[in-house]
């Protein structure tokens, strides 16, 4: 009787990771299907005139932008948002004043404080 319980317990323990792996696999498949739907479609008759003229420029990393804004600036960051190709870093200075700092989306250069 004790052996049967031990075998059943071992079987259940072995089964749990398999169900987790199957659930993760279903999630990955769902994400992959969504990515395929979001890809642009081409239709017959589309030629070079419809193609983009140049490759998009590389974007600055939001983490690098946050570090650049933090260096040499007192206070704390409240958040980063993308706005029209640029980034806006919401910053709280000591004393409670809140400001939006505009950063170029391509180069990561700080443009100014609002």
C-alpha positions in Angstrom: 0.0 0.0 0.0 2.8 2.4 0.9 4.5 1.7 -2.5 1.4 2.5 -4.4 1.1 5.9 -2.5 4.8 6.6 -3.2 4.4 5.8 -6.9 1.2 8.0 -7.2 2.9 10.8 -5.4 6.0 10.6 -7.7 3.7 10.5 -10.7 1.8 13.6 -9.6 5.1 15.5 -8.9 6.4 14.5 -12.3 3.1 15.6 -14.0 3.0 19.2 -12.5 6.0 20.6 -14.5 4.6 19.1 -17.7 1.3 21.0 -17.3 3.1 24.2 -16.6 5.3 23.7 -19.8 2.2 23.0 -21.9 0.5 26.2 -20.6 3.6 28.3 -21.4 3.7 26.7 -24.9 0.1 27.7 -25.6 0.9 31.3 -24.5 3.9 31.5 -26.8 1.9 30.1 -29.7 -0.8 32.8 -29.1 1.8 35.5 -29.0 3.4 34.2 -32.2 0.0 34.3 -33.9 -0.6 37.9 -32.8 2.8 38.9 -34.2 1.9 37.4 -37.6 -1.3 39.3 -37.7 0.4 42.6 -37.0 2.9 42.2 -39.8 2.2 44.3 -42.8 0.7 42.6 -45.8 1.8 43.1 -49.4 -0.6 42.9 -52.3 -0.1 42.4 -56.0 0.6 45.6 -57.7 2.7 47.1 -54.9 6.0 48.2 -56.4 9.1 50.1 -55.3 7.2 53.3 -55.2 5.2 52.0 -52.3 8.3 50.8 -50.4 9.8 52.9 -47.6 12.5 55.2 -48.9 14.9 54.6 -46.1 15.3 52.3 -43.1 14.0 53.7 -39.8 16.7 55.3 -37.7 17.7 53.5 -34.5 15.8 54.5 -31.4 17.4 55.5 -28.1 16.8 53.0 -25.2 14.4 54.4 -22.5 16.8 53.0 -19.8 19.7 55.0 -21.3 17.5 58.1 -21.5 16.5 57.7 -17.8 20.2 57.4 -16.8 21.2 60.4 -18.8 18.5 62.6 -17.3 19.3 61.4 -13.8 23.0 62.3 -14.0 23.8 65.5 -12.3 20.1 66.3 -11.6 18.7 66.5 -8.1 15.4 64.8 -7.5 13.7 61.7 -8.7 12.2 60.3 -11.9 8.4 59.8 -12.0 8.2 58.1 -15.4 9.1 58.0 -19.1 6.6 58.4 -22.0 7.1 58.3 -25.7 5.5 61.3 -27.4 5.7 61.9 -31.1 9.1 60.1 -31.7 10.6 61.7 -28.6 10.6 60.8 -25.0 9.3 62.9 -22.1 10.7 62.2 -18.7 8.6 63.4 -15.8 10.9 64.6 -13.0 10.3 65.8 -9.5 12.8 68.2 -8.1 13.5 68.6 -4.4 10.8 70.8 -3.0 8.0 69.1 -5.0 8.3 70.9 -8.4 7.4 68.5 -11.2 8.8 69.1 -14.7 8.7 67.4 -18.0 12.1 66.9 -19.6 12.1 66.4 -23.4 14.6 64.0 -24.8 15.4 63.3 -28.5 14.1 59.8 -29.4 17.0 59.0 -31.8 20.1 60.5 -30.2 19.0 60.5 -26.5 20.1 64.1 -26.1 18.2 66.2 -23.5 16.4 69.0 -25.3 15.0 70.9 -22.4 12.9 71.3 -19.3 9.3 72.5 -19.2 
